[in-house]
Amino acid sequence: MNGQHVVVTGAAGAIGLAIARLFLTQGANVSLH
């Protein structure tokens, strides 16, 4: 995922936050909504 951009909707909830963190550990650029 290095260099890919991901938009995570529902990031205020536990599942959305966990998914955002997972993408970050994989090297993605993450935008939260």
C-alpha distance (Angstrom), angle and dihedral (degrees) to the residues before:
residue distance angle dihedral
M1 . . .
N2 3.77 . .
G3 3.80 108.4 .
Q4 3.82 95.9 1.8
H5 3.79 118.9 129.3
V6 3.81 118.9 -132.2
V7 3.82 128.9 -172.6
V8 3.81 113.4 -153.7
T9 3.80 115.7 -163.7
G10 3.79 118.6 -163.4
A11 3.79 91.1 31.2
A12 3.81 91.7 149.1
G13 3.80 89.2 72.6
A14 3.78 126.0 76.3
I15 3.81 96.3 -107.4
G16 3.81 94.6 46.5
L17 3.79 91.2 48.3
A18 3.80 91.8 49.2
I19 3.81 90.9 50.1
A20 3.82 91.2 49.1
R21 3.80 90.9 51.2
L22 3.80 90.7 48.9
F23 3.81 91.5 53.1
L24 3.81 90.1 47.8
T25 3.81 91.8 53.4
Q26 3.82 88.0 52.2
G27 3.83 91.4 55.8
A28 3.81 99.9 -104.1
N29 3.79 124.9 143.4
V30 3.80 105.3 -118.7
S31 3.81 131.0 -157.3
L32 3.79 116.5 -168.0
H33 3.78 126.7 -149.6
